[in-house]
Amino acid sequence: MADYTIAKTLDYKGLACPMPVVKISQQIGTVSVGEVIEVHTTDPGSLADFPAWAKTMGHAIVETKQESGLIKIFVKRMK
């Protein structure tokens, strides 16, 4: 079990690159520093896009889960 609590879950299923990253950029400020957003996406490009975005923006990917046709990315707001 992970040692974090989900502050918000965002459904970006069906959105193509770069929209999931554009949308998380708009939403990250709606949670407090240290909180985690769970993102649901179907875009395989998100597996590379989210870590690159998080590194650039100073946030952290705390976990990534792949299920059948679904990717769950857990983003921790760091600043």
Jmol script that loads the backbone (N, CA, C; Angstrom):
load data "model"
ATOM      1  N   MET A   1       0.850  -1.195   0.000  1.00  0.00           N
ATOM      2  CA  MET A   1       0.000   0.000   0.000  1.00  0.00           C
ATOM      3  C   MET A   1       0.890   1.251   0.000  1.00  0.00           C
ATOM      4  N   ALA A   2       0.527   2.188  -0.816  1.00  0.00           N
ATOM      5  CA  ALA A   2       1.317   3.410  -0.930  1.00  0.00           C
ATOM      6  C   ALA A   2       1.102   4.296   0.298  1.00  0.00           C
ATOM      7  N   ASP A   3       2.081   5.118   0.598  1.00  0.00           N
ATOM      8  CA  ASP A   3       2.012   5.970   1.776  1.00  0.00           C
ATOM      9  C   ASP A   3       1.634   7.409   1.413  1.00  0.00           C
ATOM     10  N   TYR A   4       0.575   7.543   0.636  1.00  0.00           N
ATOM     11  CA  TYR A   4       0.054   8.862   0.297  1.00  0.00           C
ATOM     12  C   TYR A   4      -1.464   8.778   0.149  1.00  0.00           C
ATOM     13  N   THR A   5      -2.111   9.928   0.238  1.00  0.00           N
ATOM     14  CA  THR A   5      -3.551  10.011   0.092  1.00  0.00           C
ATOM     15  C   THR A   5      -3.861  10.804  -1.169  1.00  0.00           C
ATOM     16  N   ILE A   6      -4.852  10.360  -1.901  1.00  0.00           N
ATOM     17  CA  ILE A   6      -5.245  11.041  -3.127  1.00  0.00           C
ATOM     18  C   ILE A   6      -6.095  12.261  -2.777  1.00  0.00           C
ATOM     19  N   ALA A   7      -5.655  13.440  -3.199  1.00  0.00           N
ATOM     20  CA  ALA A   7      -6.407  14.669  -2.949  1.00  0.00           C
ATOM     21  C   ALA A   7      -7.465  14.898  -4.028  1.00  0.00           C
ATOM     22  N   LYS A   8      -7.177  14.431  -5.243  1.00  0.00           N
ATOM     23  CA  LYS A   8      -8.076  14.667  -6.371  1.00  0.00           C
ATOM     24  C   LYS A   8      -7.807  13.611  -7.426  1.00  0.00           C
ATOM     25  N   THR A   9      -8.863  13.175  -8.118  1.00  0.00           N
ATOM     26  CA  THR A   9      -8.728  12.243  -9.231  1.00  0.00           C
ATOM     27  C   THR A   9      -9.219  12.935 -10.493  1.00  0.00           C
ATOM     28  N   LEU A  10      -8.406  12.884 -11.542  1.00  0.00           N
ATOM     29  CA  LEU A  10      -8.741  13.528 -12.805  1.00  0.00           C
ATOM     30  C   LEU A  10      -8.880  12.474 -13.898  1.00  0.00           C
ATOM     31  N   ASP A  11      -9.973  12.554 -14.649  1.00  0.00           N
ATOM     32  CA  ASP A  11     -10.261  11.591 -15.710  1.00  0.00           C
ATOM     33  C   ASP A  11      -9.902  12.197 -17.059  1.00  0.00           C
ATOM     34  N   TYR A  12      -8.779  11.763 -17.606  1.00  0.00           N
ATOM     35  CA  TYR A  12      -8.324  12.250 -18.913  1.00  0.00           C
ATOM     36  C   TYR A  12      -8.362  11.128 -19.952  1.00  0.00           C
ATOM     37  N   LYS A  13      -9.196  10.118 -19.722  1.00  0.00           N
ATOM     38  CA  LYS A  13      -9.299   9.020 -20.674  1.00  0.00           C
ATOM     39  C   LYS A  13      -9.819   9.541 -22.017  1.00  0.00           C
ATOM     40  N   GLY A  14      -9.203   9.064 -23.090  1.00  0.00           N
ATOM     41  CA  GLY A  14      -9.621   9.443 -24.427  1.00  0.00           C
ATOM     42  C   GLY A  14      -8.943  10.693 -24.963  1.00  0.00           C
ATOM     43  N   LEU A  15      -8.197  11.392 -24.119  1.00  0.00           N
ATOM     44  CA  LEU A  15      -7.477  12.585 -24.578  1.00  0.00           C
ATOM     45  C   LEU A  15      -6.114  12.187 -25.138  1.00  0.00           C
ATOM     46  N   ALA A  16      -5.768  12.778 -26.277  1.00  0.00           N
ATOM     47  CA  ALA A  16      -4.482  12.480 -26.907  1.00  0.00           C
ATOM     48  C   ALA A  16      -3.438  13.505 -26.481  1.00  0.00           C
ATOM     49  N   CYS A  17      -2.183  13.113 -26.594  1.00  0.00           N
ATOM     50  CA  CYS A  17      -1.044  13.978 -26.325  1.00  0.00           C
ATOM     51  C   CYS A  17      -1.204  15.259 -27.133  1.00  0.00           C
ATOM     52  N   PRO A  18      -0.966  16.425 -26.573  1.00  0.00           N
ATOM     53  CA  PRO A  18      -0.410  16.683 -25.246  1.00  0.00           C
ATOM     54  C   PRO A  18      -1.465  17.039 -24.194  1.00  0.00           C
ATOM     55  N   MET A  19      -2.741  16.795 -24.472  1.00  0.00           N
ATOM     56  CA  MET A  19      -3.807  17.303 -23.615  1.00  0.00           C
ATOM     57  C   MET A  19      -3.743  16.831 -22.158  1.00  0.00           C
ATOM     58  N   PRO A  20      -3.417  15.564 -21.857  1.00  0.00           N
ATOM     59  CA  PRO A  20      -3.349  15.200 -20.430  1.00  0.00           C
ATOM     60  C   PRO A  20      -2.337  16.051 -19.652  1.00  0.00           C
ATOM     61  N   VAL A  21      -1.191  16.345 -20.244  1.00  0.00           N
ATOM     62  CA  VAL A  21      -0.181  17.160 -19.563  1.00  0.00           C
ATOM     63  C   VAL A  21      -0.638  18.619 -19.486  1.00  0.00           C
ATOM     64  N   VAL A  22      -1.277  19.113 -20.535  1.00  0.00           N
ATOM     65  CA  VAL A  22      -1.803  20.484 -20.513  1.00  0.00           C
ATOM     66  C   VAL A  22      -2.814  20.617 -19.376  1.00  0.00           C
ATOM     67  N   LYS A  23      -3.687  19.628 -19.239  1.00  0.00           N
ATOM     68  CA  LYS A  23      -4.734  19.698 -18.225  1.00  0.00           C
ATOM     69  C   LYS A  23      -4.184  19.540 -16.806  1.00  0.00           C
ATOM     70  N   ILE A  24      -3.202  18.661 -16.594  1.00  0.00           N
ATOM     71  CA  ILE A  24      -2.623  18.539 -15.249  1.00  0.00           C
ATOM     72  C   ILE A  24      -1.911  19.841 -14.883  1.00  0.00           C
ATOM     73  N   SER A  25      -1.330  20.508 -15.869  1.00  0.00           N
ATOM     74  CA  SER A  25      -0.679  21.802 -15.606  1.00  0.00           C
ATOM     75  C   SER A  25      -1.691  22.812 -15.075  1.00  0.00           C
ATOM     76  N   GLN A  26      -2.907  22.752 -15.594  1.00  0.00           N
ATOM     77  CA  GLN A  26      -3.961  23.671 -15.159  1.00  0.00           C
ATOM     78  C   GLN A  26      -4.511  23.288 -13.791  1.00  0.00           C
ATOM     79  N   GLN A  27      -4.445  22.018 -13.425  1.00  0.00           N
ATOM     80  CA  GLN A  27      -5.072  21.520 -12.197  1.00  0.00           C
ATOM     81  C   GLN A  27      -4.126  21.407 -11.006  1.00  0.00           C
ATOM     82  N   ILE A  28      -2.820  21.342 -11.229  1.00  0.00           N
ATOM     83  CA  ILE A  28      -1.879  21.084 -10.133  1.00  0.00           C
ATOM     84  C   ILE A  28      -1.995  22.141  -9.038  1.00  0.00           C
ATOM     85  N   GLY A  29      -2.326  23.362  -9.403  1.00  0.00           N
ATOM     86  CA  GLY A  29      -2.442  24.434  -8.425  1.00  0.00           C
ATOM     87  C   GLY A  29      -3.698  24.367  -7.570  1.00  0.00           C
ATOM     88  N   THR A  30      -4.602  23.428  -7.872  1.00  0.00           N
ATOM     89  CA  THR A  30      -5.846  23.324  -7.106  1.00  0.00           C
ATOM     90  C   THR A  30      -5.702  22.437  -5.878  1.00  0.00           C
ATOM     91  N   VAL A  31      -4.534  21.823  -5.710  1.00  0.00           N
ATOM     92  CA  VAL A  31      -4.264  21.036  -4.500  1.00  0.00           C
ATOM     93  C   VAL A  31      -3.093  21.670  -3.764  1.00  0.00           C
ATOM     94  N   SER A  32      -2.974  21.368  -2.493  1.00  0.00           N
ATOM     95  CA  SER A  32      -1.907  21.943  -1.677  1.00  0.00           C
ATOM     96  C   SER A  32      -0.568  21.264  -1.954  1.00  0.00           C
ATOM     97  N   VAL A  33       0.514  21.973  -1.662  1.00  0.00           N
ATOM     98  CA  VAL A  33       1.851  21.386  -1.777  1.00  0.00           C
ATOM     99  C   VAL A  33       1.901  20.133  -0.909  1.00  0.00           C
ATOM    100  N   GLY A  34       2.418  19.050  -1.480  1.00  0.00           N
ATOM    101  CA  GLY A  34       2.504  17.782  -0.766  1.00  0.00           C
ATOM    102  C   GLY A  34       1.354  16.841  -1.053  1.00  0.00           C
ATOM    103  N   GLU A  35       0.279  17.347  -1.662  1.00  0.00           N
ATOM    104  CA  GLU A  35      -0.861  16.485  -1.983  1.00  0.00           C
ATOM    105  C   GLU A  35      -0.655  15.790  -3.323  1.00  0.00           C
ATOM    106  N   VAL A  36      -1.392  14.702  -3.522  1.00  0.00           N
ATOM    107  CA  VAL A  36      -1.237  13.859  -4.702  1.00  0.00           C
ATOM    108  C   VAL A  36      -2.506  13.883  -5.547  1.00  0.00           C
ATOM    109  N   ILE A  37      -2.322  14.055  -6.851  1.00  0.00           N
ATOM    110  CA  ILE A  37      -3.413  13.961  -7.827  1.00  0.00           C
ATOM    111  C   ILE A  37      -3.266  12.631  -8.559  1.00  0.00           C
ATOM    112  N   GLU A  38      -4.364  11.900  -8.661  1.00  0.00           N
ATOM    113  CA  GLU A  38      -4.397  10.656  -9.442  1.00  0.00           C
ATOM    114  C   GLU A  38      -4.986  10.982 -10.806  1.00  0.00           C
ATOM    115  N   VAL A  39      -4.238  10.670 -11.862  1.00  0.00           N
ATOM    116  CA  VAL A  39      -4.675  10.933 -13.228  1.00  0.00           C
ATOM    117  C   VAL A  39      -4.959   9.614 -13.925  1.00  0.00           C
ATOM    118  N   HIS A  40      -6.121   9.518 -14.566  1.00  0.00           N
ATOM    119  CA  HIS A  40      -6.472   8.354 -15.377  1.00  0.00           C
ATOM    120  C   HIS A  40      -6.367   8.770 -16.839  1.00  0.00           C
ATOM    121  N   THR A  41      -5.571   8.048 -17.613  1.00  0.00           N
ATOM    122  CA  THR A  41      -5.389   8.360 -19.028  1.00  0.00           C
ATOM    123  C   THR A  41      -5.300   7.070 -19.846  1.00  0.00           C
ATOM    124  N   THR A  42      -5.628   7.192 -21.107  1.00  0.00           N
ATOM    125  CA  THR A  42      -5.497   6.063 -22.030  1.00  0.00           C
ATOM    126  C   THR A  42      -4.397   6.317 -23.050  1.00  0.00           C
ATOM    127  N   ASP A  43      -3.734   7.473 -22.950  1.00  0.00           N
ATOM    128  CA  ASP A  43      -2.692   7.857 -23.905  1.00  0.00           C
ATOM    129  C   ASP A  43      -1.348   7.255 -23.502  1.00  0.00           C
ATOM    130  N   PRO A  44      -0.823   6.302 -24.291  1.00  0.00           N
ATOM    131  CA  PRO A  44       0.466   5.687 -23.943  1.00  0.00           C
ATOM    132  C   PRO A  44       1.601   6.708 -23.847  1.00  0.00           C
ATOM    133  N   GLY A  45       1.498   7.810 -24.573  1.00  0.00           N
ATOM    134  CA  GLY A  45       2.517   8.851 -24.515  1.00  0.00           C
ATOM    135  C   GLY A  45       2.645   9.482 -23.135  1.00  0.00           C
ATOM    136  N   SER A  46       1.604   9.342 -22.325  1.00  0.00           N
ATOM    137  CA  SER A  46       1.626   9.903 -20.973  1.00  0.00           C
ATOM    138  C   SER A  46       2.719   9.277 -20.115  1.00  0.00           C
ATOM    139  N   LEU A  47       3.091   8.042 -20.422  1.00  0.00           N
ATOM    140  CA  LEU A  47       4.135   7.363 -19.649  1.00  0.00           C
ATOM    141  C   LEU A  47       5.471   8.098 -19.745  1.00  0.00           C
ATOM    142  N   ALA A  48       5.711   8.774 -20.854  1.00  0.00           N
ATOM    143  CA  ALA A  48       6.920   9.581 -21.013  1.00  0.00           C
ATOM    144  C   ALA A  48       6.642  11.048 -20.719  1.00  0.00           C
ATOM    145  N   ASP A  49       5.458  11.525 -21.119  1.00  0.00           N
ATOM    146  CA  ASP A  49       5.132  12.946 -20.991  1.00  0.00           C
ATOM    147  C   ASP A  49       5.047  13.407 -19.542  1.00  0.00           C
ATOM    148  N   PHE A  50       4.387  12.628 -18.691  1.00  0.00           N
ATOM    149  CA  PHE A  50       4.192  13.062 -17.307  1.00  0.00           C
ATOM    150  C   PHE A  50       5.503  13.165 -16.523  1.00  0.00           C
ATOM    151  N   PRO A  51       6.388  12.165 -16.591  1.00  0.00           N
ATOM    152  CA  PRO A  51       7.672  12.327 -15.888  1.00  0.00           C
ATOM    153  C   PRO A  51       8.489  13.518 -16.402  1.00  0.00           C
ATOM    154  N   ALA A  52       8.476  13.745 -17.704  1.00  0.00           N
ATOM    155  CA  ALA A  52       9.216  14.882 -18.264  1.00  0.00           C
ATOM    156  C   ALA A  52       8.616  16.194 -17.772  1.00  0.00           C
ATOM    157  N   TRP A  53       7.289  16.287 -17.788  1.00  0.00           N
ATOM    158  CA  TRP A  53       6.611  17.490 -17.302  1.00  0.00           C
ATOM    159  C   TRP A  53       6.900  17.712 -15.815  1.00  0.00           C
ATOM    160  N   ALA A  54       6.784  16.639 -15.015  1.00  0.00           N
ATOM    161  CA  ALA A  54       6.998  16.757 -13.569  1.00  0.00           C
ATOM    162  C   ALA A  54       8.418  17.236 -13.265  1.00  0.00           C
ATOM    163  N   LYS A  55       9.401  16.698 -13.971  1.00  0.00           N
ATOM    164  CA  LYS A  55      10.793  17.102 -13.759  1.00  0.00           C
ATOM    165  C   LYS A  55      10.978  18.579 -14.100  1.00  0.00           C
ATOM    166  N   THR A  56      10.405  18.998 -15.212  1.00  0.00           N
ATOM    167  CA  THR A  56      10.516  20.386 -15.656  1.00  0.00           C
ATOM    168  C   THR A  56       9.832  21.340 -14.674  1.00  0.00           C
ATOM    169  N   MET A  57       8.682  20.934 -14.152  1.00  0.00           N
ATOM    170  CA  MET A  57       7.868  21.810 -13.303  1.00  0.00           C
ATOM    171  C   MET A  57       8.204  21.697 -11.813  1.00  0.00           C
ATOM    172  N   GLY A  58       9.028  20.700 -11.449  1.00  0.00           N
ATOM    173  CA  GLY A  58       9.426  20.556 -10.059  1.00  0.00           C
ATOM    174  C   GLY A  58       8.465  19.754  -9.208  1.00  0.00           C
ATOM    175  N   HIS A  59       7.674  18.898  -9.846  1.00  0.00           N
ATOM    176  CA  HIS A  59       6.766  18.020  -9.117  1.00  0.00           C
ATOM    177  C   HIS A  59       7.311  16.591  -9.176  1.00  0.00           C
ATOM    178  N   ALA A  60       6.600  15.645  -8.577  1.00  0.00           N
ATOM    179  CA  ALA A  60       7.103  14.274  -8.521  1.00  0.00           C
ATOM    180  C   ALA A  60       6.027  13.283  -8.954  1.00  0.00           C
ATOM    181  N   ILE A  61       6.445  12.284  -9.720  1.00  0.00           N
ATOM    182  CA  ILE A  61       5.576  11.142 -10.021  1.00  0.00           C
ATOM    183  C   ILE A  61       5.847  10.120  -8.920  1.00  0.00           C
ATOM    184  N   VAL A  62       4.857   9.861  -8.075  1.00  0.00           N
ATOM    185  CA  VAL A  62       5.087   8.954  -6.960  1.00  0.00           C
ATOM    186  C   VAL A  62       4.785   7.502  -7.322  1.00  0.00           C
ATOM    187  N   GLU A  63       3.957   7.314  -8.350  1.00  0.00           N
ATOM    188  CA  GLU A  63       3.630   5.951  -8.771  1.00  0.00           C
ATOM    189  C   GLU A  63       2.967   5.998 -10.136  1.00  0.00           C
ATOM    190  N   THR A  64       3.160   4.937 -10.897  1.00  0.00           N
ATOM    191  CA  THR A  64       2.469   4.748 -12.173  1.00  0.00           C
ATOM    192  C   THR A  64       1.954   3.318 -12.198  1.00  0.00           C
ATOM    193  N   LYS A  65       0.674   3.156 -12.550  1.00  0.00           N
ATOM    194  CA  LYS A  65       0.075   1.822 -12.636  1.00  0.00           C
ATOM    195  C   LYS A  65      -0.525   1.658 -14.024  1.00  0.00           C
ATOM    196  N   GLN A  66      -0.278   0.505 -14.628  1.00  0.00           N
ATOM    197  CA  GLN A  66      -0.882   0.199 -15.915  1.00  0.00           C
ATOM    198  C   GLN A  66      -1.842  -0.959 -15.741  1.00  0.00           C
ATOM    199  N   GLU A  67      -3.073  -0.724 -16.186  1.00  0.00           N
ATOM    200  CA  GLU A  67      -4.084  -1.775 -16.178  1.00  0.00           C
ATOM    201  C   GLU A  67      -4.511  -1.988 -17.621  1.00  0.00           C
ATOM    202  N   SER A  68      -5.482  -2.813 -17.840  1.00  0.00           N
ATOM    203  CA  SER A  68      -5.946  -3.105 -19.191  1.00  0.00           C
ATOM    204  C   SER A  68      -6.520  -1.847 -19.846  1.00  0.00           C
ATOM    205  N   GLY A  69      -5.726  -1.229 -20.743  1.00  0.00           N
ATOM    206  CA  GLY A  69      -6.187  -0.052 -21.456  1.00  0.00           C
ATOM    207  C   GLY A  69      -6.242   1.222 -20.639  1.00  0.00           C
ATOM    208  N   LEU A  70      -5.733   1.188 -19.414  1.00  0.00           N
ATOM    209  CA  LEU A  70      -5.792   2.364 -18.547  1.00  0.00           C
ATOM    210  C   LEU A  70      -4.450   2.580 -17.872  1.00  0.00           C
ATOM    211  N   ILE A  71      -4.032   3.832 -17.815  1.00  0.00           N
ATOM    212  CA  ILE A  71      -2.805   4.216 -17.119  1.00  0.00           C
ATOM    213  C   ILE A  71      -3.200   5.142 -15.978  1.00  0.00           C
ATOM    214  N   LYS A  72      -2.702   4.845 -14.784  1.00  0.00           N
ATOM    215  CA  LYS A  72      -2.936   5.708 -13.627  1.00  0.00           C
ATOM    216  C   LYS A  72      -1.593   6.292 -13.214  1.00  0.00           C
ATOM    217  N   ILE A  73      -1.540   7.615 -13.164  1.00  0.00           N
ATOM    218  CA  ILE A  73      -0.314   8.316 -12.804  1.00  0.00           C
ATOM    219  C   ILE A  73      -0.608   9.152 -11.559  1.00  0.00           C
ATOM    220  N   PHE A  74       0.259   9.042 -10.568  1.00  0.00           N
ATOM    221  CA  PHE A  74       0.066   9.720  -9.299  1.00  0.00           C
ATOM    222  C   PHE A  74       1.116  10.827  -9.191  1.00  0.00           C
ATOM    223  N   VAL A  75       0.640  12.080  -9.200  1.00  0.00           N
ATOM    224  CA  VAL A  75       1.515  13.248  -9.252  1.00  0.00           C
ATOM    225  C   VAL A  75       1.460  13.975  -7.912  1.00  0.00           C
ATOM    226  N   LYS A  76       2.625  14.176  -7.302  1.00  0.00           N
ATOM    227  CA  LYS A  76       2.706  14.909  -6.041  1.00  0.00           C
ATOM    228  C   LYS A  76       3.148  16.342  -6.314  1.00  0.00           C
ATOM    229  N   ARG A  77       2.335  17.293  -5.824  1.00  0.00           N
ATOM    230  CA  ARG A  77       2.706  18.702  -5.961  1.00  0.00           C
ATOM    231  C   ARG A  77       3.831  19.008  -4.984  1.00  0.00           C
ATOM    232  N   MET A  78       4.941  19.528  -5.523  1.00  0.00           N
ATOM    233  CA  MET A  78       6.136  19.754  -4.712  1.00  0.00           C
ATOM    234  C   MET A  78       6.395  21.233  -4.415  1.00  0.00           C
ATOM    235  N   LYS A  79       5.744  22.126  -5.141  1.00  0.00           N
ATOM    236  CA  LYS A  79       5.992  23.545  -4.880  1.00  0.00           C
ATOM    237  C   LYS A  79       4.767  24.360  -5.195  1.00  0.00           C
TER     238      LYS A  79
END
end "model"
wireframe off; spacefill off
backbone 0.3
color backbone group
